[in-house]
């Protein structure tokens, strides 16, 4: 994504999304659960696609036990969309969140 005096590369978008998701209470980490083979087979836990200013995000998280997963994913979606808009000036598109595990 680029604009007047600004070029945002996908790595910056991914890191912004990761930090926004990890900042939500109830998220243990961004990533897949399980061992290294499982993580390798599943592919990247965070992917972004930039189409002009519109950004599509796919993210996997591990949740803290005891909370509502629906509420958690709603909070993560809101945090990611806000970070994309506020910090990078991007238009959030589809934001897909997978809860891949519950643990501490």
Secondary structure, DSSP 8 states (H G I E B T S, - for coil): -EETTEE--HHHHHHHHHHHHHTSTTEEEES--S-HHHHHHH--SEEEEEETTEEEEEEEEEE-TTS-HHHHHHHHHHHHHHHHHHHH--EEEEEEEEEEEE--
